[in-house]
Amino acid sequence: MKQAALLKRGLTTVVLCLAVMAQLYCQATRRDKFIKVFLPGGREIKAELAVTPAERERGLMFREKLEADQGMLFVFEEEDLYSFWMKNTLIPLDIIWLNSHQQIVHIEKNVPPCRQDPCPGYMPRQPALYVLELQAGQAEANALQLYQRISFVLPAWVKKK
């Protein structure tokens, strides 16, 4: 009887340890929430990933600043006409839509924060799979143009089609 209780306790401990290790492994693989994005001229941007619906919905809301070498890359499940707005966004942004080949399909420059409802929406003319938000003025400073390629490699944990 004692032996069975000890065996059960030992087995429970092993299972708990394995569960904790699995959780730590999953957290470690999801920690790479920032990736390097390379603009056509070779300039490197450190982009925060917005992959889940909640992350995409929040975006850069309530941020008080964004450096010239920072951005946010929104990753969607499929190409579509994704509309963006500036509700609760405190800083002006350049919004760049990219297709599945990471080519620029639309640019909205110097989009101002929304000061009152209803906030205007900004939408590309062509379907996009990714949207890159940068500090206002960076599209012009880096001479970004339609159909140029912006390069990046998504981490393995990001669901790919």
N, C-alpha and C positions, 0 to 999 in steps of 0.2 A: 504494500500500500504506500509506504513511504517512498519507495523507489519510483512508483508511478507519479506521485506528486512532484518529486524532484525532476523527473523527465519532462513533465508537463510545464513546469516553471522554466526549465532550461529551453524548451522549445518555444515558449512564449517570448523569452528574452531574445532568442535568435530572430524570430519573426519581427519583433519590434526594432531590433538593430537593423535588419534589412530594410524595413519600411523607412526608418530615419535616413539611412544611406541613400535610398532611392529618391527621397524628397530632396536631400542635399544635392544630389547629382542633377536633378531636374532644375533646381534653383541656380546651380552653377552654370548650366548650359543656357539659361535664360538671362544671365547677367549681362550679356553683350547687347545691351539696349542701344548702343551707339556704334555706328559703322563709319568707315571712311567713304566719302563720296568725292569723286574726281570730276571737276568741271572740264569742259572741252579744252581750255587753255592749260590744264594740268593742276590748277589750284585745288587744294584739298579742303574739304568741309567735313567737320565732325557732326554727323547727323544722328539725332535721336530717332529711334524707330517708333512708329505708331501703327501697330498691327491689329490689335483687337478693336472691336467696335467702340468700347469705352475709351481706349487710347486715342482713336481717331476722332471721337466726338469731342474730347477735351482739347486735343491739339496743343497749341501754344497759348491757350486762354490763361489770363491772369499773370503771364510772365511780364516782368517789367523791363527786361532787356534781352537782346539776342546779339551776340558778337558777330562780326563780319565772317568769321570762319566757322560759324555754327549754323545748324538748321534742323529741320524735322522732316523725315521721310515717311510719308503715309503709304502703307502697302495694302492693296485691296486684293480680293480673291479672284476677280476677273476684270477685264477691261470694260469700262462703261463711262458715261458722262457724269462724273462726280462734281457736284456743286459744293463750293466752300463759301463760308461767310465769316465775318470778323466779330461775331458776338462775344463779348467779354475778352476780346483781344486788345491789349493795351498798347501795342507797338505796330507801326506800319510794316507790311511784309511784301515781298515779291513771291508770287505763287506760280510754280512751274509744274505743268502736267506732263507726264512721260508715258509713252506707250510700253508695250511688253518688251520692246527692243531697247528700252531706256533712251529713246529719242524724244526730244522736246516736241510736243504737239500743240502746246498753248502756253502763253506767258501773260500773267497779269502783274504789272509793275506798280510798285508803291501803293498797294492797297491800304487805305486808311482804316484805323479802328472804327468800329461801329459805335456811334454815340447815342443812338436812340432806335427803338423798334419802329417799324420792321427793318431789320438789317438787310442790305442788298446781298444777293448771291452772285458768285462768280463761277462760270462754267466754261469748260473747253468746247471747242467746235468739233473735236475728234475724241474718240474714246481713249481713256488713259487707264493704266494699271497702278501707277505711282504718282504721288504729288510731293514735290519738294518745296518747303517753305524756307525762305531765306530772309535775312535782314533787308529791309527796303533799300533799293539802290544797287544791290549785288548783281541783279540780272544785267543791268547796264554796265556796271563796273567790270564785269567779266565778259561783256559783249555776247551774252547768250542770245541765240537765234533759233528759230524753228528748225527742227530736224537734226540739230546737233545732238551728239550722244553724251549723256552724263553717265559715268561708269561707277558701279558699286557691286559688291558681292554680298548677298543676304546671308546671314548665319543659317546654319542647318535647321535650327528650331522653327524658323519662319516657314509656314505652310506654303508650299509651291505647287502651282498647277502644272 
